[in-house]
């Protein structure tokens, strides 16, 4: 529980725009929060509240977060809080 979830999305085009979509389920014992950062520590979304059994998260990824075609995503929960269960995360090209 003390380690962040780290994901790498490859083969992205820095000249295109992308959004992130995630579906999460909350913990049985209470609400959860998620913070999404890039590899440089830039906060993409801060303390997203997960307080329903199924929550959908969606936000636009800044182009500055894509380096050499990669997005290195770091997802954390506050200290002492159980993170939600993440069912899926996907990156979608915006047209």
N, C-alpha and C positions, 0 to 999 in steps of 0.2 A: 504493500500500500504506500510505501514511502518513495517509490520510484515513479517518474513520469512515464507515460506511454509515448514512445518515439516512433514516428512513421516517416518513410521517405516515399515521395511520389516523384517518379522520373519521367523524362521525355516530354516535359512541358515546354511550350513556346513562350518565351519572355515577352513577346510582342502581342500575345493574346490575353484575354481576360478570363478568369476562372472563378467559380464559386465552390465552396465546400458545403456538402450536405451530410448530416449525420443523424442517425436515429439511435436514441438511448432509452433505456428503461431505468426507473429510479430504484434505489435500494428499498427493501421492505421496511427498514427501520426509520426512514425519513428522507428528507430532501437531499439533493446533491448539487454541487456546483462544479463547472468545468471551466478552465482557462486554456485557451488555444494560443500558442506562441510559435513564431518561426525559429529557426536555428540561431538567429542573432539575438533572440530574446524579445523581439518586437511583439507586443500583445496584439493578436488579431481579434480575439473576443475575450472579454474578461468576466469571470464568474457567472457563466450562463447557468441560470437556475433550472434544475431538472426536478420538477415537483409533481409531475403526472406520471402515470404508469408507462406511457410512451410519449417521448418528447422528440420533436424534430428541430434540428438546428440548421440554419442556412446563413451564410455570409459570403461576401465577395473577398477574394484573396488579393491583397495589394501586389502589384507586379514587382515591387521591390523585394518581396519575400521569395521570389523565384530566382534562384541563383544557378547559373550554368544548366538550365533546364530541369532543376530539381526543386522541390519544396520539401524541406525537412520540418516536419510538424511535431511539436511537443505539447502534450495535453496533460494538465495537472488538476488535482483537486486540493482544496485547502488542507493544511496539516490536521490530522485527526479525523478527517471526514472520509467515509467510504465513497469512492467514486461510483458513478452509475455504470450499468452494463451497457457497453457500446455494441449495438447490433451491426451497424455498418457505417462506413465513412467513404464518401466518393467525391472526386473532383470532377466538376462539369465545366466544359468550355462554354463561355457565354458568347452568343452570336449577336 
